[in-house]
Amino acid sequence: MVSKNQIKLITSLQQKKYRIANKLFFAEGVKGIQELLESNFELEHLYSTAYDFEEISADRKSIVTENDLKKISALATPNSCVAVFKIPTEKPILETDLIVALDSIRDPGNLGTILRLCDWFGITQVLCSKETVDVYNPKVVQATMGSIARVNVNYVDLKEFLLKTKLPIFGTFMDGDNIYKSALPQHGLIVMGNEANGISAELENLVKNRLTIPRYGNLQKTESLNVATATAIVLSEFRRG
């Protein structure tokens, strides 16, 4: 049984202001929740329609009906469980290896997919502009499929950070150097731009290394790649060296 107050609290966490006010977010699905439970994220409470997650103490777990789960789920077709976690404090930024910087990424699915890609390619640090969608948005958490537990995400003033960093700065542009013919380092900062407008004008001048993913279609009509798709290609090329 889920109380009215619990339903009110959990559904309110779909909005950023309530996530901030309560310092809580929620995740759905066995795999994603299990990944978070095995990380440093602290569980507030778990709601499940099945007698699973035996490692969770009884005071932090409730068995609920499918109807109750629908009331607290953000999905059209709910999974078997919803878990509420505490939002941790941001960890220090580590300027080592490769860092991905996201300039005003607005789509939750794109951010979630990019975090999965970073996890896949061993990128442990992601910097987001203040305008980028909240990493604890339920759609972002869902799209990460648990990778949120292994990638450190910080929200910063990107212009200020780029001005101070000693790492070489790379970015993708239509008129950049062919990424497939470029010598790419193992350490650096890669800026990926907004879905509609690319890298903003205030950051563009700070990106000293301009790269492009060349088009091979005969008609050359495609205007741009989806930012998550572009990130996959860029990270693959950097790791390939």
N, C-alpha and C positions, 0 to 999 in steps of 0.2 A: 504494500500500500504506500502510495506517495501522497503526502499531505499537500494541502492547497498552498501552504507557504513554500514547500520544497519545489512545487511546480512553478510557482511565481518566480522564485529565485533562479532556477535553472533556465527557464525560458528567457528571463531577462538577460542572461549571459550571451544571448545572441547579439546584443548591442554592446559596442565598445565601452560606452560610458559606465555601464553596469559591471563589465569585466574589470575595469579600472577601480571602480568604487569598492567592489567586493574582493578584488585581487584573486579572482577565480576564473577558470575557463572549463569547458567540457569537451570530451572526446567520445566518439561512438565506434562500436565494432570491437570484436575480440582482439584482432591483431594489433590495431593501433593502441588500444588500452594496455595490452600486455607489454608493448614496447615502452610505454610511458611508466608502467609499474616497475620495469627492470632498470629504469634510469633514475636520475636524481629528482624527478618530479614527485611532489608529495601529494598523495591521494587525500581528498576531502571525503568523498563518499562514492560508492559504486551502486548502480541500480541495474539489476539483471533479471531476465525472465527465466534463466536456467541456474541450476545449482552448480555453478562453476567458480573459478577463481578461489579455489580452496585456501590459498595462501593469505587471503584477506580476512582479517578478524571480523567477527559478527557485528561489532559496533560500527564498522565502516562499510557494511554491505547490506543491501535490502533486496529481497526477491520480490519482483513486481509482476503485474499482469501485462500482457501485450498492449492492452488498452491504456494502462498507465504509462507505458513506455512511449506510446504515440504522443502523449500529452507533453512530454519533455524532450522529445527528439526534434532535431532540426531537419531530418530527412523525410522525404515523401514516403519512403518505405524503410521504416526503422530497422536497425540491426537488433541484436538480442540484448544489447547492454549500452548504458551511458555511464560515464564516470566523470566526476567533477574533481579537478585538480587545482592546487594553489599555483598562482603565477609566481615564478621565482624572480629574484632580483637579477638584473642583467650582470653577466660575467664580464671581466675585463676583456678588451679587444686585444687579440694576439696578432701582431703584424709579422707573421711568418707564413711560409708556403704561399699558397694562392688565396686571395680574398675576393669574393664576389660582392660588388656594390650595386644596389638596385635603386634606380632613380625613378620614383613615382610609379611603381608597379601597382595597378589598381585592381586587377582581377584576382580574387582569392585562389582560383584554380591555378593560375599562372604562378603565384607565389608558392603555393604548395608543391607544384611540380618542380619548380626550381630548387626548392629545398631537398626534394628527393634526388634530383640530379647531383646536387652538391654532395649529398651523402654517398651516392654511387661513385663519384669521382674523388672522394676523399677530401672534399673541401669542408673544413670544420668551422669557418668563420664567414658569416654573411652580414653585410651592413645595409641597412635600409634607410632611405630618406624618410623624413617625418611624414611625407605625403603618401608613402607606400602603405598598402592595406595592412591591418593589424595581423600579426602572425598568429594570434590566438582567436581570430575569427573562426567559427566552427567549420566553415568551408575550407579554410586554409589547413586547419588541423586534419580534417578528413583527407584532403588531397596529399598531405605529406606521408600518409600511410605509416606513421611511426618515426619518420626521419627527423621530425621536430625534436626528438629526444637526443639526437646525435650532432646537430648543427647549432652552433652558437649564433644567435641573431641579436644584433644591437641596432637600435634606432638612433641615428646621429644626424648632425648637420653635415651633409656630404661635402659641400663646398669647403667648409672649414677643415674637414678631415683630409681631403685631397690636397689642400694647401700645405698641410703639415707632414703628410706621410713621406717617407723616403723610398717607398716601393715604386717601381716603374708602373705607370698607369696606362691601361689599355681600354679601348672602347670600340664598339661596332658602329660603323657609318657606311652609307652607300658609296662614298668616294674614298674609302680606306685602302690599305694595302691588302692584297689577296692573302687571306689567312693560311691557305694551303701552301704558300710559297714563303711564308715569314718564319724567321727564327724566333721561337717563343721560349721564354725562360721558365724555370720551375718556381720562381717567386715573383709575385706581382699582384696588382689590383685590377680586376676586370669590371668595368662599369657596363651595366645593361640598362637600356632606357625604357621609357614609358611605351605602352602598347601602341598608342596613336601618334605620339610625337617624337619618339626616340629619346636620346640623351638631351637634356635641357641646355639652353644656350649658356647659362651661367656655369655649367660644368664642362661644356664642350672645349673651351679654351684651356682647361686644365688637363685634358686627355692628350698626352704627347704622342701616344702610339695608336694611330687610327687603323683599324682592321675592317675588312669587309668579307662577307661570305658571298662569293661570286654567283651570279645567276647563269644557268646553263641552258635554259629554255630558248628555243629559236626566236620566239616573239618578244622575249624580255618584257612581258606585260605585268608580271607579279611585282607589286610595289614593295612588299616586305615579308619577312618571316614572322611567325608568332614568336614572342620573346622567349618562351620556354624552349621552343624548338631551336632557336638561335643559341640559347645558352648551352643546350646539349652539344651542338656542333663545336662551339667555342671551347668548352671544357674538354671535350674529346681531343681537340687539336693541341691544347696546352699540355695535356697529360701525355700525348704522343710525342711532344717535343719537336 
